[in-house]
Amino acid sequence: MPRRPIAWLRDPAIWGAAVEISKLRTQKASGGEADLDGVIRRLSQEVATGDVRLPSLPGIAVRVQQVLDDPRAPRTRVAQVIGADAALAARILRLANSAFLNPSGQPITDLRHALTRLGNQLTRCTAVSFSLQQMEFGAGQADIQPRIRELWRQGTLVAAIAYALARETRAAIPDEALMAGLMHNIGRLYVAVNAPRRAIGGGEDKAWERVVEEWHPRIASSILKHWKFPAAIIAAVVDQNAPDREPRGEEGLTDLLIAAIALQLCVFHRELLDDTVTARAPFQRLGLGSAESQHLLVTAADQIKALRAALTI
């Protein structure tokens, strides 16, 4: 009996991805060594049948989320859960002592004090980001490791920019903006691991990238639903490629994420700022023109650098 798609993949957009990927498969020219046909066929079948091999969050991230979701759990209990993983505890202390959260430079050595400094949402975000970096994405595929590291660096940069934007504009909760930034390219990570770019060559590479660009937010949506992320974060990640969408109520987080993604190149190339800002409606809705964006990137530069460093091993 044919296997039925699992419920969370009965999304027309996901099925559309399968259709588009299948169309791309037919464009492959005969001959050549690149196994593009096999890669596309496998990925399209996974998406269409619901056989998407979603990784589970490591146990420590699940336990941290559970204890933070318990309103009766005291801070000492949260510290006990995190303290059971020495590496995560060290990451929490490192973030609490960063210039981002501790500009005075007074050392914080007590884990409970560090957790108070971070707050629940930033603690949750740190646990998830730490856990993702511990997962063996692409294990045994040395040639795609640079791509995986690149995607993570992009995620931490977008997250730091989104956090700074949220604090400046108050259009969304900063910790949610941070998490949305970290997760915005998790769909690309899935594709990078399950359909390595080494299998794609020549002009087909550009065609493949167009498909990935269009559909990676939908794949990310499935992953984040599987990981039980908040609906607002999932919605922002899904709509990250839709700057001209019709706003549906409170969507400040989506606009923040779109703006943060657009500004990541401007952090290093300020000459791109005018064209980046004036071309996108989310900046208008956030009340950010070129001058305001320039001011934010200058004044928040140290904060962005410190937060990005704290989110990276």
VEXDREN-2710 file (C-alpha; in Angstrom, 1 decimal):
% VEXDREN-2710
k/r/px/py/pz
1/MET/0.0/0.0/0.0
2/PRO/1.5/3.4/-0.9
3/ARG/2.6/5.5/2.0
4/ARG/0.5/8.5/2.7
5/PRO/2.1/11.9/3.3
6/ILE/2.3/12.8/6.9
7/ALA/-0.1/15.6/8.0
8/TRP/2.3/18.5/8.4
9/LEU/3.5/18.1/4.8
10/ARG/0.0/18.4/3.3
11/ASP/0.9/21.9/2.4
12/PRO/0.2/23.0/-1.2
13/ALA/3.4/24.9/-1.2
14/ILE/5.5/21.9/-0.3
15/TRP/3.7/19.8/-3.0
16/GLY/4.4/22.7/-5.3
17/ALA/8.1/22.4/-4.5
18/ALA/8.0/18.8/-5.5
19/VAL/6.4/19.7/-8.8
20/GLU/8.9/22.4/-9.5
21/ILE/11.8/20.1/-8.6
22/SER/10.4/17.4/-10.8
23/LYS/10.2/19.9/-13.7
24/LEU/13.8/20.9/-13.1
25/ARG/14.8/17.2/-13.3
26/THR/13.5/17.0/-16.8
27/GLN/15.8/19.8/-17.9
28/LYS/18.9/17.7/-17.3
29/ALA/20.8/17.0/-20.5
30/SER/21.7/13.4/-21.2
31/GLY/25.2/12.3/-20.5
32/GLY/27.8/13.8/-18.1
33/GLU/28.9/12.5/-14.8
34/ALA/26.9/14.8/-12.5
35/ASP/24.1/12.8/-10.8
36/LEU/21.7/15.7/-10.9
37/ASP/18.8/13.5/-12.1
38/GLY/19.2/11.1/-9.1
39/VAL/19.6/13.9/-6.6
40/ILE/16.5/15.8/-7.8
41/ARG/14.4/12.6/-8.0
42/ARG/15.3/11.6/-4.5
43/LEU/14.6/15.0/-3.0
44/SER/11.3/15.5/-4.9
45/GLN/10.1/12.0/-3.8
46/GLU/11.0/12.8/-0.1
47/VAL/9.0/16.0/-0.2
48/ALA/6.1/14.6/-2.1
49/THR/5.7/11.5/0.0
50/GLY/6.4/13.0/3.3
51/ASP/9.6/11.0/3.7
52/VAL/11.6/14.1/4.8
53/ARG/14.3/13.0/7.2
54/LEU/13.9/15.7/9.7
55/PRO/16.5/15.7/12.5
56/SER/15.4/15.8/16.1
57/LEU/16.7/18.4/18.4
58/PRO/19.3/17.0/20.8
59/GLY/18.0/16.0/24.2
60/ILE/19.5/19.0/26.0
61/ALA/17.7/21.5/23.8
62/VAL/14.4/19.6/24.4
63/ARG/15.0/19.5/28.2
64/VAL/15.8/23.2/28.3
65/GLN/12.6/24.1/26.3
66/GLN/10.5/21.9/28.6
67/VAL/11.8/23.4/31.8
68/LEU/11.5/27.0/30.4
69/ASP/7.9/26.2/29.4
70/ASP/7.0/25.2/33.0
71/PRO/5.9/28.3/34.9
72/ARG/6.5/26.6/38.2
73/ALA/10.1/25.8/37.5
74/PRO/12.4/27.9/39.6
75/ARG/15.6/29.4/38.3
76/THR/17.6/26.9/40.2
77/ARG/15.9/24.1/38.3
78/VAL/16.7/25.7/34.9
79/ALA/20.3/26.0/36.1
80/GLN/20.4/22.3/37.0
81/VAL/19.2/21.3/33.6
82/ILE/21.7/23.5/31.8
83/GLY/24.5/22.7/34.2
84/ALA/24.2/19.0/33.3
85/ASP/25.8/19.9/30.0
86/ALA/29.1/21.6/30.7
87/ALA/29.5/22.9/27.1
88/LEU/26.1/24.5/27.1
89/ALA/26.7/26.0/30.5
90/ALA/30.0/27.5/29.3
91/ARG/28.1/29.0/26.3
92/ILE/25.5/30.6/28.6
93/LEU/28.3/32.1/30.8
94/ARG/30.2/33.2/27.7
95/LEU/27.1/35.0/26.4
96/ALA/26.3/36.6/29.8
97/ASN/29.9/37.9/29.9
98/SER/29.9/39.2/26.4
99/ALA/30.1/42.9/25.6
100/PHE/26.6/42.5/24.2
101/LEU/25.0/41.7/27.6
102/ASN/27.7/42.8/30.1
103/PRO/29.2/46.1/28.9
104/SER/30.5/46.8/32.5
105/GLY/32.9/43.9/32.2
106/GLN/32.1/42.7/35.8
107/PRO/32.6/38.9/35.6
108/ILE/29.6/36.7/35.9
109/THR/30.6/33.2/37.2
110/ASP/27.3/32.0/38.7
111/LEU/25.0/30.1/36.2
112/ARG/21.8/31.3/37.9
113/HIS/23.0/34.9/37.6
114/ALA/23.9/34.4/34.0
115/LEU/20.4/33.0/33.3
116/THR/18.8/36.0/34.9
117/ARG/20.9/38.2/32.7
118/LEU/19.8/36.4/29.5
119/GLY/16.1/35.9/30.4
120/ASN/14.1/32.9/29.3
121/GLN/13.8/33.6/25.6
122/LEU/17.4/34.3/25.0
123/THR/18.3/31.2/27.1
124/ARG/16.0/29.1/24.9
125/CYS/17.6/30.6/21.7
126/THR/21.1/29.9/23.0
127/ALA/20.3/26.3/23.8
128/VAL/18.8/25.7/20.4
129/SER/21.6/27.4/18.5
130/PHE/24.2/25.5/20.5
131/SER/22.4/22.2/19.9
132/LEU/22.2/22.9/16.2
133/GLN/25.9/23.4/16.0
134/GLN/26.5/20.1/17.8
135/MET/24.3/18.1/15.3
136/GLU/26.3/16.2/12.7
137/PHE/24.8/17.8/9.7
138/GLY/26.5/16.3/6.6
139/ALA/28.6/13.9/8.6
140/GLY/30.9/12.0/6.3
141/GLN/30.5/14.6/3.5
142/ALA/33.6/16.7/3.9
143/ASP/33.0/18.6/0.7
144/ILE/29.8/20.2/1.9
145/GLN/31.1/21.2/5.3
146/PRO/32.2/24.7/4.1
147/ARG/28.7/25.3/2.8
148/ILE/27.2/24.2/6.1
149/ARG/29.6/26.6/8.0
150/GLU/28.7/29.4/5.6
151/LEU/25.0/28.9/6.2
152/TRP/25.5/29.0/10.0
153/ARG/27.6/32.2/9.7
154/GLN/24.8/33.8/7.6
155/GLY/22.2/32.7/10.2
156/THR/24.1/34.2/13.1
157/LEU/24.7/37.5/11.2
158/VAL/21.0/37.8/10.2
159/ALA/20.0/36.9/13.8
160/ALA/22.2/39.6/15.3
161/ILE/21.0/42.2/12.8
162/ALA/17.3/41.2/13.5
163/TYR/17.9/41.5/17.2
164/ALA/19.3/45.0/16.8
165/LEU/16.5/46.0/14.5
166/ALA/13.9/44.8/17.0
167/ARG/15.5/46.8/19.8
168/GLU/15.6/49.9/17.7
169/THR/12.2/49.8/16.0
170/ARG/10.2/47.8/18.7
171/ALA/8.4/46.1/15.9
172/ALA/8.9/42.7/17.4
173/ILE/10.2/41.0/20.5
174/PRO/14.0/41.0/20.2
175/ASP/14.5/37.4/21.3
176/GLU/11.9/36.2/18.7
177/ALA/13.7/38.2/16.0
178/LEU/17.0/36.6/17.1
179/MET/15.5/33.1/16.8
180/ALA/13.8/33.9/13.4
181/GLY/17.2/35.0/12.1
182/LEU/19.0/31.9/13.3
183/MET/16.3/29.7/11.7
184/HIS/15.7/31.5/8.4
185/ASN/18.0/29.3/6.4
186/ILE/17.4/26.0/8.1
187/GLY/15.6/24.9/4.9
188/ARG/18.8/25.6/2.9
189/LEU/20.7/23.5/5.4
190/TYR/18.4/20.6/4.8
191/VAL/18.8/20.9/1.1
192/ALA/22.6/21.2/1.4
193/VAL/22.8/18.0/3.3
194/ASN/20.3/16.0/1.4
195/ALA/21.1/17.3/-2.1
196/PRO/24.8/18.2/-2.1
197/ARG/25.8/20.9/-4.6
198/ARG/28.7/18.7/-5.8
199/ALA/26.1/16.7/-7.8
200/ILE/25.1/19.8/-9.7
201/GLY/27.1/21.4/-12.4
202/GLY/27.2/23.9/-15.2
203/GLY/24.1/25.9/-16.1
204/GLU/22.0/23.4/-14.0
205/ASP/23.5/24.9/-10.9
206/LYS/21.8/28.2/-11.4
207/ALA/18.5/26.5/-12.1
208/TRP/18.8/24.5/-9.0
209/GLU/19.6/27.6/-6.9
210/ARG/16.5/29.3/-8.2
211/VAL/14.4/26.4/-7.0
212/VAL/16.1/26.3/-3.6
213/GLU/15.7/30.1/-3.2
214/GLU/12.0/29.8/-3.9
215/TRP/11.2/26.8/-1.8
216/HIS/13.7/26.6/1.1
217/PRO/11.3/28.7/3.4
218/ARG/8.6/26.1/2.9
219/ILE/10.9/23.2/3.8
220/ALA/12.0/25.3/6.8
221/SER/8.4/25.7/7.8
222/SER/8.0/21.9/8.0
223/ILE/11.2/21.5/10.1
224/LEU/10.2/24.3/12.5
225/LYS/6.7/22.8/12.9
226/HIS/8.3/19.5/13.7
227/TRP/10.4/21.2/16.3
228/LYS/7.3/23.0/17.8
229/PHE/8.6/26.5/17.2
230/PRO/6.2/29.4/17.8
231/ALA/3.8/30.2/15.0
232/ALA/5.1/33.8/14.6
233/ILE/8.6/32.6/14.0
234/ILE/7.4/30.0/11.5
235/ALA/5.3/32.6/9.6
236/ALA/8.2/35.0/9.4
237/VAL/10.5/32.3/8.0
238/VAL/7.9/31.2/5.5
239/ASP/7.4/34.8/4.2
240/GLN/11.0/35.9/4.1
241/ASN/11.0/36.0/0.3
242/ALA/7.8/38.1/0.1
243/PRO/8.7/41.7/0.8
244/ASP/5.8/42.9/-1.4
245/ARG/3.1/40.7/0.3
246/GLU/-0.1/42.3/1.5
247/PRO/0.4/42.6/5.3
248/ARG/-2.0/40.5/7.3
249/GLY/-2.3/42.1/10.7
250/GLU/0.7/42.2/13.0
251/GLU/3.7/41.1/11.0
252/GLY/6.5/43.2/12.4
253/LEU/8.6/40.1/12.9
254/THR/8.3/39.2/9.2
255/ASP/9.3/42.7/8.1
256/LEU/12.2/42.6/10.6
257/LEU/13.5/39.3/9.2
258/ILE/13.2/40.5/5.6
259/ALA/15.1/43.7/6.5
260/ALA/17.8/41.8/8.4
261/ILE/18.4/39.4/5.5
262/ALA/18.6/42.4/3.1
263/LEU/21.1/44.3/5.4
264/GLN/23.5/41.5/5.9
265/LEU/25.6/42.5/2.8
266/CYS/25.4/46.2/3.9
267/VAL/27.2/45.4/7.1
268/PHE/30.3/44.9/4.9
269/HIS/29.3/47.0/1.9
270/ARG/27.7/50.3/3.0
271/GLU/27.6/51.5/-0.6
272/LEU/24.7/49.0/-1.2
273/LEU/22.5/50.6/1.5
274/ASP/20.6/53.1/-0.6
275/ASP/19.4/50.6/-3.2
276/THR/18.7/47.9/-0.5
277/VAL/16.5/50.2/1.6
278/THR/14.6/52.1/-1.1
279/ALA/13.7/48.9/-3.0
280/ARG/11.9/47.1/-0.2
281/ALA/8.5/47.8/1.4
282/PRO/9.4/46.3/4.8
283/PHE/11.8/49.1/5.5
284/GLN/9.0/51.6/4.8
285/ARG/6.7/49.8/7.2
286/LEU/9.5/49.8/9.9
287/GLY/10.1/53.5/9.4
288/LEU/13.7/52.9/8.2
289/GLY/15.2/55.0/5.5
290/SER/18.8/55.0/4.3
291/ALA/19.9/57.4/7.0
292/GLU/18.2/55.5/9.8
293/SER/19.6/52.2/8.6
294/GLN/23.1/53.7/8.3
295/HIS/22.8/55.0/11.8
296/LEU/21.6/51.7/13.1
297/LEU/24.5/49.7/11.5
298/VAL/27.0/52.2/12.9
299/THR/25.7/52.4/16.4
300/ALA/24.9/48.7/16.7
301/ALA/28.1/47.4/15.0
302/ASP/29.7/46.3/18.3
303/GLN/26.5/44.8/19.5
304/ILE/26.0/42.8/16.3
305/LYS/29.6/41.7/16.4
306/ALA/29.5/40.6/20.0
307/LEU/26.2/38.8/19.7
308/ARG/27.2/37.0/16.5
309/ALA/30.4/35.9/18.2
310/ALA/28.5/34.6/21.2
311/LEU/26.2/32.5/19.0
312/THR/29.2/30.8/17.3
313/ILE/31.5/28.1/18.7
END
